[in-house]
Amino acid sequence: MSRPWTGTASSKWIDPIPADLAWLGIRAHHIQFLKRPGQSNTFPGWVAMISETQHRVSLYIKLHSAPTSPQDYHLQAEVYREKWDLLRSRPYPWQIRLDPVQLIMLTP
């Protein structure tokens, strides 16, 4: 599921923002999980659901508030199982960072 990008005052960009920016993309393995807030493009996030394979875990993450259902998410992140084993014990909200270098701006 994808949602339109609304941005925030703490958002930082590398490239100029197109006037008709509609969507913001990032590769699932480029999403960062910080231990504390403070960097640009860092948002509180909660896991709505997970999907596991032998070596990887897909995390479906809702930003800014707890999800109301498994389909209530903004991002899909991919992590190795070892990273998941470390993340799963962290209290919510997690600090989710979208590195400005990795952002893909899309227009209609």
N, C-alpha and C positions, 0 to 999 in steps of 0.2 A: 504494500500500500504506500502510496506517496501522497504528500500534501504540499500545497503551495508554500513557498518560502516567504516568511514575514520579516525575518531578520530582527536584530535588536540593536540597541545603542552600543553594545560592546563588540559588535561584529567588526572584523577587520578583513580587508580585501587586498589582493595583490594587483589585480587588474581593475580598470574602471568598471563600475556597475552599469550595465546597459539599462536604458530608461524602461525597456519593456521586459526586464527580468521576470520570469515566471517560475522557474524551478532552479533548485540548487542541487548539484550532484556531488557525490564523493564515493570512491571505491570502498566496498565493505571492509576491506582489510586496512584502510587508512584512518579509520576512526580511532581516536586515542582515548584512553581511560586514565585520567589523572587522579592523584591521591587528594589534591586540594584545589580549590578554585583560584583564580587570579590571572590566568592567561586569557588572551583574547579568544573569542569564539569557543568559550567553554560554557556549557549549559548543564543544569541539573537533569538527570535522566533516570528512568526506571525501566526494568526489563518487563515487557508485556508477555513474551513467550520465548522459548528457545527451541531449536531443532538441532539434534546431535547426530554426528556421524562418528566413525571410529577415531578420527584424528582432529576434527574441527567441530566447533559449535557456532551456530548462527544465533545471534542475539537480536531480538526485535525490540527496539528501544523507543520509549515515549519521552519526549522532552518537556520540561517545565511542570509536569504534574503526573501523578500516578495514573497508569492506564485503567480504563473501565472494562476492558475485555482484551482477549488475546490479539484481536485485530486492531486495537487502538494503539498504533505506533507510528513513528516518523522515520526511523532509520533501521536498516538491517546491517549489523556488524558481524564480521567473521573473525573468530579467534581460534588459535590452537587450543586443544584440550588442556594443556598445561597452564595457559593463561586463564582459561575458564575456572580451573581449580583454585586459582588465586583470587579472581574477581568475585566468585559466587559468595564468599564470606563477607564481602564489604557491605556496610549498611547503605541504604538508599537515603537520599539520592546520590547516584554516582556522578562524577564530574566528567562529562563527555566533551571532548575537544575535537573540533573540525579545523584542521590545519589549513590556513588560507592558501598555502601553496598547492594543496590537493583539491581545492574546490573547483567544481565545473559549473559555470553559469550557463543556463539554458534560456532561450527566448522562444516565444511561440512561432 
